[in-house]
C-alpha cells in the first residue's frame, strides 16, 4: 500500500523561502559556488515536495523523502503514536505519527492516517495505537503545534523580507557626492571615496573588462555595487550597470568604475570629475 505525505502550507513556505534565500545569495555572490548551492537547493526542494511517501508491504515500511531512504521491518513495529514533534523527519506536516520499533523510532506524516493505522494493524495484530483513530490507549492532544506553525510563518516572512530588502538596497543606483577635493561614491550596501589629487586617469568607456570575484557588496541582474577583482585593474570598486557606459577613475592605489543605467547621467558625472583644464 502506498501513502503520500500530508503537506503543511507553512512548510512549503519554509522550503520556498530557503530557495529564495539561496537565489539571493547566488545573485549577490556572482560566483560559481553560490550558483552551485542554488542549483542544489532548487533540485532538492521540489524533489522533497514531490517524493515524500511511504510504502507498506507485507514485510516492511519503506520511507522516501527526496534522496533520503529508510525502511522498518513490519515485525519490528511496536506502536504508532500521534505526534507534533517538529524535529527534522521524512514528513511534510506536523500532523505526524511516531512509528516506534525495536531499533528506535521514526516520524512520518501520511495524509490518510486512519487507513495507514488500519493497514499496519492488519500486519501487526498486537500493535499499540496512541492518540490516533482506533487507539488502544488514550492520550492528550499533542501540544505546541500552533506555536511551531506561527514560528515557521515568521521565519518565512522574515526570510522573504530580508531577501527583498537586499535586492532593493543593492540595486539602487550609486550616489556620487563631490565636496571640494573629496569625491564620495556609495549606495546602501557599499561605499568608497578618493581625492582629486589621487586621481591618475579619468576616462569614459563602454568596453567592460572581465569582472572577477566579488570581495564584498552586491552583484545581481547586471548591477554591481562594491569591491571586485577586475581583470587588468586589480582590486577596486565598481558602482555601475554592466553593458552600459561607465567612468573609469584610476587613483594612485586603486580604481573606481562609476556608471548609471541612464548614459546621460554617466556622462554628466564624467564631466564633473574631469579636471577644469580638461573640460
SULLINQUI-V454238 format. One record per helix or strand. SS is the DSSP state (H for helix, E for strand). FROM is the first residue (numbers start at 1). TO is the last residue. If there is no record, write none. Layout:
SS/FROM/TO  SS/FROM/TO
This chain:
E/2/5  H/9/29  H/32/50  E/52/56  E/60/65  E/68/73  H/74/76  E/77/83  E/96/101  E/104/108  E/110/110  H/113/123  E/128/130  E/137/137  H/145/170  E/175/179  E/182/186  E/191/195  H/196/198  E/199/205  E/211/220  E/223/230  E/234/241  E/246/251  E/255/258  H/263/273  H/276/278
